[in-house]
Amino acid sequence: MTTREKAHAVLDHLPEDRVDAALAALEAVEGRDTSVEAILARHGEERLSPEEFDRHFGSLPTDAEG
């Protein structure tokens, strides 16, 4: 399945009142790198190291799925 086919499948399953918002979101990111690294770079940020994450957020609860 191509990316275009996946997009059509997603849009086909959205309630009608959500389609315009979904299309606006797609247009907003068209041609942009939406990887985590690119988003962080655009905002002058970088990933937290595991140690920094633990320092900021501590031990988070898990859902016992892995």
PDB file with one MODEL, atoms N, CA, C and O in Angstrom:
MODEL        1
ATOM      1  N   MET A   1       0.852  -1.175   0.000  1.00  0.00           N
ATOM      2  CA  MET A   1       0.000   0.000   0.000  1.00  0.00           C
ATOM      3  C   MET A   1       0.895   1.235   0.000  1.00  0.00           C
ATOM      4  O   MET A   1       1.819   1.339   0.807  1.00  0.00           O
ATOM      5  N   THR A   2       0.622   2.156  -0.895  1.00  0.00           N
ATOM      6  CA  THR A   2       1.415   3.379  -0.986  1.00  0.00           C
ATOM      7  C   THR A   2       0.985   4.371   0.091  1.00  0.00           C
ATOM      8  O   THR A   2      -0.067   4.221   0.712  1.00  0.00           O
ATOM      9  N   THR A   3       1.805   5.364   0.295  1.00  0.00           N
ATOM     10  CA  THR A   3       1.472   6.418   1.256  1.00  0.00           C
ATOM     11  C   THR A   3       0.166   7.102   0.860  1.00  0.00           C
ATOM     12  O   THR A   3      -0.668   7.406   1.713  1.00  0.00           O
ATOM     13  N   ARG A   4      -0.003   7.337  -0.422  1.00  0.00           N
ATOM     14  CA  ARG A   4      -1.230   7.979  -0.908  1.00  0.00           C
ATOM     15  C   ARG A   4      -2.455   7.110  -0.608  1.00  0.00           C
ATOM     16  O   ARG A   4      -3.501   7.619  -0.204  1.00  0.00           O
ATOM     17  N   GLU A   5      -2.317   5.810  -0.807  1.00  0.00           N
ATOM     18  CA  GLU A   5      -3.426   4.897  -0.511  1.00  0.00           C
ATOM     19  C   GLU A   5      -3.741   4.891   0.983  1.00  0.00           C
ATOM     20  O   GLU A   5      -4.906   4.848   1.376  1.00  0.00           O
ATOM     21  N   LYS A   6      -2.696   4.934   1.814  1.00  0.00           N
ATOM     22  CA  LYS A   6      -2.916   4.995   3.259  1.00  0.00           C
ATOM     23  C   LYS A   6      -3.648   6.275   3.639  1.00  0.00           C
ATOM     24  O   LYS A   6      -4.563   6.253   4.461  1.00  0.00           O
ATOM     25  N   ALA A   7      -3.243   7.387   3.040  1.00  0.00           N
ATOM     26  CA  ALA A   7      -3.899   8.670   3.333  1.00  0.00           C
ATOM     27  C   ALA A   7      -5.374   8.626   2.957  1.00  0.00           C
ATOM     28  O   ALA A   7      -6.232   9.088   3.708  1.00  0.00           O
ATOM     29  N   HIS A   8      -5.656   8.065   1.787  1.00  0.00           N
ATOM     30  CA  HIS A   8      -7.060   7.952   1.370  1.00  0.00           C
ATOM     31  C   HIS A   8      -7.843   7.065   2.336  1.00  0.00           C
ATOM     32  O   HIS A   8      -8.988   7.375   2.668  1.00  0.00           O
ATOM     33  N   ALA A   9      -7.245   5.977   2.784  1.00  0.00           N
ATOM     34  CA  ALA A   9      -7.927   5.083   3.718  1.00  0.00           C
ATOM     35  C   ALA A   9      -8.231   5.792   5.031  1.00  0.00           C
ATOM     36  O   ALA A   9      -9.313   5.628   5.596  1.00  0.00           O
ATOM     37  N   VAL A  10      -7.280   6.574   5.511  1.00  0.00           N
ATOM     38  CA  VAL A  10      -7.497   7.322   6.758  1.00  0.00           C
ATOM     39  C   VAL A  10      -8.619   8.337   6.571  1.00  0.00           C
ATOM     40  O   VAL A  10      -9.526   8.421   7.399  1.00  0.00           O
ATOM     41  N   LEU A  11      -8.561   9.105   5.490  1.00  0.00           N
ATOM     42  CA  LEU A  11      -9.589  10.118   5.241  1.00  0.00           C
ATOM     43  C   LEU A  11     -10.963   9.483   5.072  1.00  0.00           C
ATOM     44  O   LEU A  11     -11.966  10.046   5.510  1.00  0.00           O
ATOM     45  N   ASP A  12     -11.014   8.315   4.441  1.00  0.00           N
ATOM     46  CA  ASP A  12     -12.295   7.631   4.245  1.00  0.00           C
ATOM     47  C   ASP A  12     -12.940   7.223   5.560  1.00  0.00           C
ATOM     48  O   ASP A  12     -14.162   7.091   5.633  1.00  0.00           O
ATOM     49  N   HIS A  13     -12.135   7.020   6.603  1.00  0.00           N
ATOM     50  CA  HIS A  13     -12.673   6.579   7.882  1.00  0.00           C
ATOM     51  C   HIS A  13     -12.926   7.722   8.869  1.00  0.00           C
ATOM     52  O   HIS A  13     -13.468   7.495   9.951  1.00  0.00           O
ATOM     53  N   LEU A  14     -12.540   8.938   8.504  1.00  0.00           N
ATOM     54  CA  LEU A  14     -12.765  10.067   9.404  1.00  0.00           C
ATOM     55  C   LEU A  14     -14.212  10.534   9.330  1.00  0.00           C
ATOM     56  O   LEU A  14     -14.828  10.505   8.265  1.00  0.00           O
ATOM     57  N   PRO A  15     -14.752  10.967  10.469  1.00  0.00           N
ATOM     58  CA  PRO A  15     -16.078  11.592  10.409  1.00  0.00           C
ATOM     59  C   PRO A  15     -16.003  12.843   9.522  1.00  0.00           C
ATOM     60  O   PRO A  15     -14.972  13.514   9.488  1.00  0.00           O
ATOM     61  N   GLU A  16     -17.049  13.146   8.833  1.00  0.00           N
ATOM     62  CA  GLU A  16     -17.057  14.257   7.872  1.00  0.00           C
ATOM     63  C   GLU A  16     -16.614  15.579   8.495  1.00  0.00           C
ATOM     64  O   GLU A  16     -15.948  16.380   7.840  1.00  0.00           O
ATOM     65  N   ASP A  17     -16.976  15.810   9.747  1.00  0.00           N
ATOM     66  CA  ASP A  17     -16.621  17.086  10.375  1.00  0.00           C
ATOM     67  C   ASP A  17     -15.129  17.194  10.726  1.00  0.00           C
ATOM     68  O   ASP A  17     -14.679  18.255  11.160  1.00  0.00           O
ATOM     69  N   ARG A  18     -14.362  16.123  10.546  1.00  0.00           N
ATOM     70  CA  ARG A  18     -12.923  16.146  10.838  1.00  0.00           C
ATOM     71  C   ARG A  18     -12.065  16.201   9.570  1.00  0.00           C
ATOM     72  O   ARG A  18     -10.858  16.428   9.652  1.00  0.00           O
ATOM     73  N   VAL A  19     -12.675  15.998   8.409  1.00  0.00           N
ATOM     74  CA  VAL A  19     -11.921  15.926   7.160  1.00  0.00           C
ATOM     75  C   VAL A  19     -11.220  17.247   6.848  1.00  0.00           C
ATOM     76  O   VAL A  19     -10.049  17.241   6.469  1.00  0.00           O
ATOM     77  N   ASP A  20     -11.910  18.376   6.998  1.00  0.00           N
ATOM     78  CA  ASP A  20     -11.290  19.668   6.691  1.00  0.00           C
ATOM     79  C   ASP A  20     -10.061  19.916   7.553  1.00  0.00           C
ATOM     80  O   ASP A  20      -9.047  20.406   7.056  1.00  0.00           O
ATOM     81  N   ALA A  21     -10.138  19.584   8.838  1.00  0.00           N
ATOM     82  CA  ALA A  21      -8.996  19.767   9.730  1.00  0.00           C
ATOM     83  C   ALA A  21      -7.838  18.857   9.331  1.00  0.00           C
ATOM     84  O   ALA A  21      -6.677  19.262   9.378  1.00  0.00           O
ATOM     85  N   ALA A  22      -8.160  17.634   8.941  1.00  0.00           N
ATOM     86  CA  ALA A  22      -7.116  16.699   8.525  1.00  0.00           C
ATOM     87  C   ALA A  22      -6.427  17.187   7.251  1.00  0.00           C
ATOM     88  O   ALA A  22      -5.204  17.103   7.137  1.00  0.00           O
ATOM     89  N   LEU A  23      -7.195  17.690   6.303  1.00  0.00           N
ATOM     90  CA  LEU A  23      -6.612  18.215   5.072  1.00  0.00           C
ATOM     91  C   LEU A  23      -5.762  19.448   5.349  1.00  0.00           C
ATOM     92  O   LEU A  23      -4.706  19.615   4.738  1.00  0.00           O
ATOM     93  N   ALA A  24      -6.198  20.308   6.251  1.00  0.00           N
ATOM     94  CA  ALA A  24      -5.414  21.493   6.618  1.00  0.00           C
ATOM     95  C   ALA A  24      -4.088  21.084   7.251  1.00  0.00           C
ATOM     96  O   ALA A  24      -3.055  21.696   6.982  1.00  0.00           O
ATOM     97  N   ALA A  25      -4.116  20.058   8.084  1.00  0.00           N
ATOM     98  CA  ALA A  25      -2.889  19.579   8.715  1.00  0.00           C
ATOM     99  C   ALA A  25      -1.934  19.015   7.671  1.00  0.00           C
ATOM    100  O   ALA A  25      -0.730  19.260   7.733  1.00  0.00           O
ATOM    101  N   LEU A  26      -2.463  18.265   6.718  1.00  0.00           N
ATOM    102  CA  LEU A  26      -1.621  17.711   5.652  1.00  0.00           C
ATOM    103  C   LEU A  26      -0.994  18.826   4.813  1.00  0.00           C
ATOM    104  O   LEU A  26       0.182  18.749   4.457  1.00  0.00           O
ATOM    105  N   GLU A  27      -1.775  19.858   4.498  1.00  0.00           N
ATOM    106  CA  GLU A  27      -1.247  20.969   3.713  1.00  0.00           C
ATOM    107  C   GLU A  27      -0.183  21.736   4.482  1.00  0.00           C
ATOM    108  O   GLU A  27       0.764  22.246   3.883  1.00  0.00           O
ATOM    109  N   ALA A  28      -0.325  21.823   5.794  1.00  0.00           N
ATOM    110  CA  ALA A  28       0.634  22.558   6.616  1.00  0.00           C
ATOM    111  C   ALA A  28       2.005  21.905   6.618  1.00  0.00           C
ATOM    112  O   ALA A  28       3.016  22.594   6.753  1.00  0.00           O
ATOM    113  N   VAL A  29       2.056  20.593   6.471  1.00  0.00           N
ATOM    114  CA  VAL A  29       3.347  19.892   6.524  1.00  0.00           C
ATOM    115  C   VAL A  29       3.845  19.466   5.147  1.00  0.00           C
ATOM    116  O   VAL A  29       4.904  18.849   5.036  1.00  0.00           O
ATOM    117  N   GLU A  30       3.097  19.786   4.105  1.00  0.00           N
ATOM    118  CA  GLU A  30       3.483  19.365   2.757  1.00  0.00           C
ATOM    119  C   GLU A  30       4.883  19.879   2.422  1.00  0.00           C
ATOM    120  O   GLU A  30       5.165  21.073   2.513  1.00  0.00           O
ATOM    121  N   GLY A  31       5.740  18.955   2.037  1.00  0.00           N
ATOM    122  CA  GLY A  31       7.085  19.316   1.646  1.00  0.00           C
ATOM    123  C   GLY A  31       8.037  19.582   2.793  1.00  0.00           C
ATOM    124  O   GLY A  31       9.204  19.894   2.556  1.00  0.00           O
ATOM    125  N   ARG A  32       7.579  19.470   4.024  1.00  0.00           N
ATOM    126  CA  ARG A  32       8.436  19.717   5.179  1.00  0.00           C
ATOM    127  C   ARG A  32       8.897  18.396   5.772  1.00  0.00           C
ATOM    128  O   ARG A  32       8.182  17.395   5.737  1.00  0.00           O
ATOM    129  N   ASP A  33      10.087  18.415   6.307  1.00  0.00           N
ATOM    130  CA  ASP A  33      10.605  17.253   7.020  1.00  0.00           C
ATOM    131  C   ASP A  33       9.907  17.217   8.375  1.00  0.00           C
ATOM    132  O   ASP A  33      10.068  18.132   9.183  1.00  0.00           O
ATOM    133  N   THR A  34       9.142  16.179   8.621  1.00  0.00           N
ATOM    134  CA  THR A  34       8.392  16.082   9.875  1.00  0.00           C
ATOM    135  C   THR A  34       9.002  15.072  10.835  1.00  0.00           C
ATOM    136  O   THR A  34       8.337  14.600  11.757  1.00  0.00           O
ATOM    137  N   SER A  35      10.273  14.742  10.615  1.00  0.00           N
ATOM    138  CA  SER A  35      10.933  13.836  11.552  1.00  0.00           C
ATOM    139  C   SER A  35      11.125  14.543  12.885  1.00  0.00           C
ATOM    140  O   SER A  35      11.130  15.772  12.949  1.00  0.00           O
ATOM    141  N   VAL A  36      11.281  13.771  13.936  1.00  0.00           N
ATOM    142  CA  VAL A  36      11.493  14.339  15.260  1.00  0.00           C
ATOM    143  C   VAL A  36      12.717  15.249  15.241  1.00  0.00           C
ATOM    144  O   VAL A  36      12.686  16.348  15.795  1.00  0.00           O
ATOM    145  N   GLU A  37      13.787  14.797  14.608  1.00  0.00           N
ATOM    146  CA  GLU A  37      15.020  15.583  14.562  1.00  0.00           C
ATOM    147  C   GLU A  37      14.791  16.927  13.882  1.00  0.00           C
ATOM    148  O   GLU A  37      15.285  17.950  14.358  1.00  0.00           O
ATOM    149  N   ALA A  38      14.049  16.942  12.776  1.00  0.00           N
ATOM    150  CA  ALA A  38      13.795  18.191  12.055  1.00  0.00           C
ATOM    151  C   ALA A  38      12.924  19.135  12.866  1.00  0.00           C
ATOM    152  O   ALA A  38      13.176  20.339  12.897  1.00  0.00           O
ATOM    153  N   ILE A  39      11.912  18.606  13.517  1.00  0.00           N
ATOM    154  CA  ILE A  39      11.040  19.448  14.342  1.00  0.00           C
ATOM    155  C   ILE A  39      11.835  20.058  15.486  1.00  0.00           C
ATOM    156  O   ILE A  39      11.713  21.253  15.754  1.00  0.00           O
ATOM    157  N   LEU A  40      12.644  19.258  16.160  1.00  0.00           N
ATOM    158  CA  LEU A  40      13.477  19.777  17.245  1.00  0.00           C
ATOM    159  C   LEU A  40      14.429  20.852  16.731  1.00  0.00           C
ATOM    160  O   LEU A  40      14.602  21.886  17.377  1.00  0.00           O
ATOM    161  N   ALA A  41      15.045  20.619  15.581  1.00  0.00           N
ATOM    162  CA  ALA A  41      15.991  21.581  15.014  1.00  0.00           C
ATOM    163  C   ALA A  41      15.311  22.904  14.681  1.00  0.00           C
ATOM    164  O   ALA A  41      15.879  23.970  14.920  1.00  0.00           O
ATOM    165  N   ARG A  42      14.088  22.844  14.126  1.00  0.00           N
ATOM    166  CA  ARG A  42      13.364  24.073  13.794  1.00  0.00           C
ATOM    167  C   ARG A  42      13.087  24.916  15.027  1.00  0.00           C
ATOM    168  O   ARG A  42      12.955  26.136  14.930  1.00  0.00           O
ATOM    169  N   HIS A  43      12.998  24.277  16.180  1.00  0.00           N
ATOM    170  CA  HIS A  43      12.699  24.994  17.420  1.00  0.00           C
ATOM    171  C   HIS A  43      13.936  25.196  18.286  1.00  0.00           C
ATOM    172  O   HIS A  43      13.831  25.632  19.432  1.00  0.00           O
ATOM    173  N   GLY A  44      15.099  24.881  17.744  1.00  0.00           N
ATOM    174  CA  GLY A  44      16.340  25.070  18.479  1.00  0.00           C
ATOM    175  C   GLY A  44      16.482  24.139  19.669  1.00  0.00           C
ATOM    176  O   GLY A  44      17.133  24.483  20.656  1.00  0.00           O
ATOM    177  N   GLU A  45      15.884  22.979  19.583  1.00  0.00           N
ATOM    178  CA  GLU A  45      15.914  22.009  20.683  1.00  0.00           C
ATOM    179  C   GLU A  45      16.689  20.768  20.266  1.00  0.00           C
ATOM    180  O   GLU A  45      17.046  20.615  19.098  1.00  0.00           O
ATOM    181  N   GLU A  46      16.944  19.899  21.205  1.00  0.00           N
ATOM    182  CA  GLU A  46      17.571  18.611  20.921  1.00  0.00           C
ATOM    183  C   GLU A  46      16.984  17.568  21.846  1.00  0.00           C
ATOM    184  O   GLU A  46      16.363  17.890  22.859  1.00  0.00           O
ATOM    185  N   ARG A  47      17.190  16.313  21.483  1.00  0.00           N
ATOM    186  CA  ARG A  47      16.662  15.218  22.305  1.00  0.00           C
ATOM    187  C   ARG A  47      17.316  15.218  23.675  1.00  0.00           C
ATOM    188  O   ARG A  47      18.481  15.589  23.820  1.00  0.00           O
ATOM    189  N   LEU A  48      16.558  14.799  24.674  1.00  0.00           N
ATOM    190  CA  LEU A  48      17.111  14.612  26.012  1.00  0.00           C
ATOM    191  C   LEU A  48      17.864  13.289  26.067  1.00  0.00           C
ATOM    192  O   LEU A  48      17.456  12.304  25.452  1.00  0.00           O
ATOM    193  N   SER A  49      18.940  13.278  26.793  1.00  0.00           N
ATOM    194  CA  SER A  49      19.623  12.006  27.036  1.00  0.00           C
ATOM    195  C   SER A  49      18.760  11.214  28.016  1.00  0.00           C
ATOM    196  O   SER A  49      17.912  11.794  28.694  1.00  0.00           O
ATOM    197  N   PRO A  50      18.961   9.906  28.102  1.00  0.00           N
ATOM    198  CA  PRO A  50      18.192   9.133  29.080  1.00  0.00           C
ATOM    199  C   PRO A  50      18.341   9.678  30.507  1.00  0.00           C
ATOM    200  O   PRO A  50      17.387   9.660  31.284  1.00  0.00           O
ATOM    201  N   GLU A  51      19.526  10.155  30.841  1.00  0.00           N
ATOM    202  CA  GLU A  51      19.753  10.693  32.186  1.00  0.00           C
ATOM    203  C   GLU A  51      18.969  11.982  32.399  1.00  0.00           C
ATOM    204  O   GLU A  51      18.388  12.184  33.465  1.00  0.00           O
ATOM    205  N   GLU A  52      18.947  12.867  31.381  1.00  0.00           N
ATOM    206  CA  GLU A  52      18.180  14.111  31.483  1.00  0.00           C
ATOM    207  C   GLU A  52      16.686  13.817  31.586  1.00  0.00           C
ATOM    208  O   GLU A  52      15.971  14.452  32.362  1.00  0.00           O
ATOM    209  N   PHE A  53      16.227  12.857  30.804  1.00  0.00           N
ATOM    210  CA  PHE A  53      14.815  12.483  30.858  1.00  0.00           C
ATOM    211  C   PHE A  53      14.446  12.025  32.261  1.00  0.00           C
ATOM    212  O   PHE A  53      13.442  12.466  32.821  1.00  0.00           O
ATOM    213  N   ASP A  54      15.255  11.143  32.824  1.00  0.00           N
ATOM    214  CA  ASP A  54      14.986  10.658  34.183  1.00  0.00           C
ATOM    215  C   ASP A  54      15.002  11.798  35.188  1.00  0.00           C
ATOM    216  O   ASP A  54      14.179  11.833  36.103  1.00  0.00           O
ATOM    217  N   ARG A  55      15.933  12.728  35.023  1.00  0.00           N
ATOM    218  CA  ARG A  55      16.024  13.851  35.951  1.00  0.00           C
ATOM    219  C   ARG A  55      14.764  14.727  35.884  1.00  0.00           C
ATOM    220  O   ARG A  55      14.295  15.218  36.910  1.00  0.00           O
ATOM    221  N   HIS A  56      14.224  14.918  34.687  1.00  0.00           N
ATOM    222  CA  HIS A  56      13.046  15.771  34.515  1.00  0.00           C
ATOM    223  C   HIS A  56      11.733  15.052  34.844  1.00  0.00           C
ATOM    224  O   HIS A  56      10.822  15.653  35.414  1.00  0.00           O
ATOM    225  N   PHE A  57      11.638  13.782  34.489  1.00  0.00           N
ATOM    226  CA  PHE A  57      10.353  13.091  34.572  1.00  0.00           C
ATOM    227  C   PHE A  57      10.327  11.916  35.542  1.00  0.00           C
ATOM    228  O   PHE A  57       9.252  11.416  35.872  1.00  0.00           O
ATOM    229  N   GLY A  58      11.478  11.475  35.997  1.00  0.00           N
ATOM    230  CA  GLY A  58      11.521  10.369  36.936  1.00  0.00           C
ATOM    231  C   GLY A  58      10.971   9.092  36.340  1.00  0.00           C
ATOM    232  O   GLY A  58      10.968   8.908  35.122  1.00  0.00           O
ATOM    233  N   SER A  59      10.513   8.227  37.195  1.00  0.00           N
ATOM    234  CA  SER A  59       9.988   6.938  36.768  1.00  0.00           C
ATOM    235  C   SER A  59       8.510   7.105  36.407  1.00  0.00           C
ATOM    236  O   SER A  59       7.682   7.403  37.268  1.00  0.00           O
ATOM    237  N   LEU A  60       8.193   6.913  35.141  1.00  0.00           N
ATOM    238  CA  LEU A  60       6.814   7.053  34.694  1.00  0.00           C
ATOM    239  C   LEU A  60       6.099   5.716  34.771  1.00  0.00           C
ATOM    240  O   LEU A  60       6.724   4.674  34.578  1.00  0.00           O
ATOM    241  N   PRO A  61       4.811   5.724  35.047  1.00  0.00           N
ATOM    242  CA  PRO A  61       4.057   4.467  35.073  1.00  0.00           C
ATOM    243  C   PRO A  61       4.021   3.833  33.689  1.00  0.00           C
ATOM    244  O   PRO A  61       4.069   4.535  32.679  1.00  0.00           O
ATOM    245  N   THR A  62       3.938   2.535  33.642  1.00  0.00           N
ATOM    246  CA  THR A  62       3.850   1.833  32.366  1.00  0.00           C
ATOM    247  C   THR A  62       2.501   1.132  32.271  1.00  0.00           C
ATOM    248  O   THR A  62       1.777   0.995  33.257  1.00  0.00           O
ATOM    249  N   ASP A  63       2.189   0.703  31.083  1.00  0.00           N
ATOM    250  CA  ASP A  63       0.933  -0.027  30.882  1.00  0.00           C
ATOM    251  C   ASP A  63       1.160  -1.532  30.884  1.00  0.00           C
ATOM    252  O   ASP A  63       0.260  -2.290  30.523  1.00  0.00           O
ATOM    253  N   ALA A  64       2.351  -1.978  31.286  1.00  0.00           N
ATOM    254  CA  ALA A  64       2.702  -3.386  31.382  1.00  0.00           C
ATOM    255  C   ALA A  64       2.688  -4.105  30.035  1.00  0.00           C
ATOM    256  O   ALA A  64       2.527  -5.324  29.977  1.00  0.00           O
ATOM    257  N   GLU A  65       2.858  -3.340  28.947  1.00  0.00           N
ATOM    258  CA  GLU A  65       2.892  -3.958  27.624  1.00  0.00           C
ATOM    259  C   GLU A  65       4.297  -4.015  27.058  1.00  0.00           C
ATOM    260  O   GLU A  65       4.465  -4.324  25.878  1.00  0.00           O
ATOM    261  N   GLY A  66       5.285  -3.736  27.839  1.00  0.00           N
ATOM    262  CA  GLY A  66       6.610  -3.867  27.283  1.00  0.00           C
ATOM    263  C   GLY A  66       7.517  -2.807  27.691  1.00  0.00           C
ATOM    264  O   GLY A  66       8.680  -2.801  27.287  1.00  0.00           O
TER     265      GLY A  66
ENDMDL
END
